[in-house]
Amino acid sequence: MSAPVLIAGGAGYIGAHACKALAARGYKPVIFDNFSTGHRAFVRWGPVVEGDIRDAAAVGWAIREHGCEAVLHFAACAYVGESVSDPRKYFDNNVTGTLAVLDGMRAAGCNRLVFSSTCAIYGQPDTVPISEDTRPNPINPYGASKLMVEQILRDYRPAYGLRSIALRYFNACGADVDGEIGELRDPETHLIPRAMMALQGHVRDFAVFGSDFPTPDGTAIRDYIHVSDLADAHAGALDALLGGHPGGAYNLGTGRGASVLEVLRMIERVTGEELPAVTGRRREGDPAALVADPTLARRELGFVPRSSDLETIVGTAWAWHRRAHPRRPGDGRRGTAQEWSGRGACPDSE
């Protein structure tokens, strides 16, 4: 396969990993990014077009110029807390921006799209594991914006012949096994990188909020999936669309949950260092458990996570963070303050 494909948000965390996976399969990634949160150093597997997804003409030009046969759409604002304080930004970028991408695709005659969605569309489900039949009920503008886009994609199928696959991530984590790319955000809000940054002296007062959840050890349970498995899932979804798949929506997780405490103990085991034991009250809106039922993706897309055991996730993340955030001199566990609450329950972080 040597088809050129446009990667909107291809300089971001998951987008860059997807570019690497696609190039390994023989695709030709064309990175489309405005670098507001993406990294130029992550552009390694194809040419780059600098532009904003809200510019339909620029999207259409990039598709035509490079002969792209499909679009993988990672570009989005993805901070749950920020979406609550600034919902307009999220609906403008995530919904209006996607409409512009679709306009650019239609103008260029491109009708295949893989869309990065999120488990945040489910809100606080009553039961786990969560299947695609679980009723969506987002509790923040970020999740709502992604759900709106999914509805738009469904409506575009019969109206305009768009074939799309929406991939609902659970907790993306880990880093490229070769150490070329990994998580790199400012601010950093996710559990694993924040814990490692605390060990390296870049986070002050690292804390876990909530030790009284109705779970075996009292901390929240999440479904952690390695970013390389997510990247492979996108490549598989693209294969499916190019092979005639009509489209749909799929959960991407492992079907296994790990508690926050289990993750922290694995970090201590892999790093050989002790994390500060600081626990606060849980925040309103934090579900006790979010675990995917990935059966549909396995059956219809052939999705099988191969790197999503906790030891591999933590090991690859630690190798990356030791390079990305070298240890500060002096007290190795003091730096800028921020706490992880679990509220960003499905950090897809394009």
N, C-alpha and C positions, 0 to 999 in steps of 0.2 A: 504494500500500500504506500503510495507516494503523494496522496492528496494534500494540497495546502489547506490549512484550517486556521481561522481567525480565533485567537485566544484573547478575549476581552478580560483585562485584569491579569494578564499573563506574567506580570512582574511581581505578583503577590505571593503569599505563602503557598496556598494550594495550587494556584494557577501556574507557578513556576515548576512545581513538582509534576503537574500534568504535562507541561511542555517537554520535560525530560522523558516522561513515559511515552508520549506520542512520538518523539523523535526516535526512541528506541524501537518503535514499531514501524518506522519508515515514513510516518507522516511528516509534513513540513509545517511546523507551527509558525504563525505570524503573530507576534505579540502586539496587542493594542492596549495601551495603558497611558494614563495621564500622570503617573508617578506621584500622585498625592499621598499614597501610602505604599506603593510598590517600590522596588529597589532595582536600580539600573544594573547592579552587580548580579542580579538574578536572571538577566536576559542573556542566555548562553546557547539556546538551542534553535534560534531562528531570528529573522529580521524583526525590527521593531517599528511600529507606527505610533508616534506620540499623539494622543488625542483623547477626547472626552466622549464617553458613551452617549451623552446627551446630544451630541452632534451627529445627527443621522447622516448628513452628507459625508462626513469624514468616515463613518463606519462603512457606508456604501462604497466610497472610493477605495478603502483598504481591501474590501472583499473583491471588487472588480480588478484592482491593480495587481493583486497577488493570485487571482483565480481561485479563491477559497470556496470549497465545496460545502463547508459547514462552519458554524460558530459555536465555540464553547464560551459560555458567559459566566465569568467569575466576579466581575467588577461589581462591588456593592459597598455601602457603608454597613458595618457589622458589629458595632458596639451597642449592646442591649441597653445599658444605662443611658448612653447618649441619645438613643432613639426616644427615650421617655422625655428627656429634657428638650430635645430638638426634633420633634417628629417631622416637621416640614422637610428638613434635610434628607430624611430617610425616604419619604414618599417621592421627593423630587429625584433623588439619585437612583433609588432602587426600582421605583415604578415608572416614573417618567423617563428615566434613563433606559430602562428595558424597552419601553415603547419606541424610543428613538433607535435602539438597536434593531428592533423588528422592522421599523420603517426603512432603515438602511439595507437590511437583508432583502426586503421585498423589492426595493429599487434596483438591487444588484442581481435579482433572480436567484437568491439563495434561500432554501426552505428547510434546512436542518439545523436544529439548535439543541445543545446540551446545556441545561440551566442549573446553576448551583442554588439549591434551596436549602432548607434547614429543618431540623426537628423542632425548632422554636415555633413552627406553625401549630404544633399540638398543644402548646400551653402546659397545663397541669392535668395530664390524662389520669383517669380513674384507675386504670389497670396497666400493668406491664407484663410481657413485652408489648411494644407499640407496633401495630401493623398499619398498613396503608388504609385499612378500613376504620381506624380510630378517627373519631370526629375532630377535625381541626378546630382549635379554639385559642388562638394566640393571645398572650397577655401583655404584649408590648408592641410598639410600632414596628420594630425590626421584624418580628415574626409576622405581623399583619402585612407588611410590605411584600414579603416573600409569598405569602398566601395569595395576595392580589395578583402577583405575577403568574402564579400557577393557574389561576382562573383565566387570565388573559390568554395564556398559552392554549388552554382547552378551547377557548372561543375562537382562536385563530386557526385551529385545525380544520373545521368544516368551512370556515369563511374564506381562508386564504391558502389552504393546502399546506400549512406549516406542520412539519413533523418534529416534535420536541420530546425530550426526556428530561424530567426534573428529578434531581438527585437530592434527597433530604438527608443531609449529614447529621450524624450525632457528634460526639466530641472528637474533633480532629486534633491530632497530636503527633509527636515524634519528628524526625528529620531524615533527610536523604541519607541513605546508608553510606554513601561516598563522602559525606560531609560537605557537599558543594553548596547546599541551600538548607534553610531551616526557618524556624519561627523568629521573626525580627519585627517587633512592633513598638510603637511609642504613642500612648502608654501600653504596657503589657498588662493584660488582665487575666490570663489563663493560668490554671493551677500549676501545671508542670513547669513551664518556663519561669513563672514567678518564683517557685520554690528553688529552682536552680540559680536564678539571679540573686536570691537571698543568700545562697551558699557562696556566691561569688562576690558578695558585698555590694550589690546594686539595688537592693530592696531593704527598707527598714521595717521592722516590726511585722514580718510576715505572719499572717494570721489566717486561720480557717474559721469560717462562721457557721456554726451549727454543729452541736454534738448530741442533740436530742431528737434527731429524726427517728421515725419508726423503722430503723434498719438494724442489722445485727450489731454494728459497732457504734451506731448513733450518728454517723456522718453520711452525707448524701451519696447516692450511688449513680454512676453515669456509665455510659457505653463508650469506651475510648477506642478510636479507630486510627490506625497509623496513616499518616498523610500519603505514604507511598501506595497504600491500598486504595485510598480515595482516588489518587491519580490513575491507577490502573482501572478503576471503575469507570472513570470518564473516558478512557481510551476504549473500554469495552462498550460503553453506551454509544460512542461514535461509530465503532464497528457495526453495531446493531442498526443505527439509523442509515448508514450507507448501504447496509444489506437489506433495507426495506422495512425495518421495524416501524410500526405506525406511531409509536410514542407512548408516554405514560409517566407515572411518578413512582419513585422507588426509595425506600429507606436504605441508607448505607450505615451499617453498624455491624457489630460482631454477634449480637444476641447474648452477650455476656456482660454483666455489670461488675464494676469495681468501685469500692467505696473510696472516699477521699483519703481516709486513713490508710487503706491498702496501697494507694498510689504513693503516699508519702513514705511508707515503710519501704516500698520498692526503690524509691529515690535514695533513701539512706543506704540501702543494701548495695546499689550500683555505685554510688559515689563514695561510700565508706565514710560519710559525714553525717552528723546529727543535725536535723532541722530544729529550729526553735519551736517549742510546743506552746503556741498561743492560740486560744480558742475563744471565739466570741459568740454572741447570740446569732441564730440564723435570721435571715431577713425574710420579710413577707414576700410570698410569691415563689420561694424556692421549693420545687418539687422534691420529695424524698428520693424518688428513683425515676430515671429515664433510660430505658433499655430498648433497643430496636428489635423488631422481628424482621430479619433480613431475608426471609424465605422467598419473597417474590423476586427480589433482585438476583438471588442465587438461581432460581428456576428460569427466569426469563432473560437475564443478562449474563448468566454464568459467573456471577460475582462471588468470589471466595477470598476473604481476607487471609493473607499469608504472613503478615508482619505485625499483627495487632496484639500479640501477647505483651503484657506489661513490661517484661524485661527488655524486649526489643525496642518498644516505644521509649522507655526511659533511657536505655543505653544509647540509642541514636540521638536523642535529644541532648543528653549530657555531653556527648562528643561534640555536637554542634555548639552548645552554649559555652563550653570552655574556650572555644575560639571566638565566638561572637561577643561574649562578655567576659573578658579575662578578669581574674580575681583582682580586686582592689587591694592595695596595701593597707596594713593595719587590721582593724576588726573586719573579718571576712563576712560579717552578716549585718552590716549597717550601710544604708544608702538612702535613696528616696523612698518615701512612704506610699504604700498602696496595699490594700487588703483584698483577698479573694473571697468572695461570698458564695460562689456557686450560682449567682443570679444569671450569669452568662452561661446558661446550662447547655447550650449547643454551640460551642464556638467554632463556626465553620470558617470564619476569617479568611475570606478570599484574598 
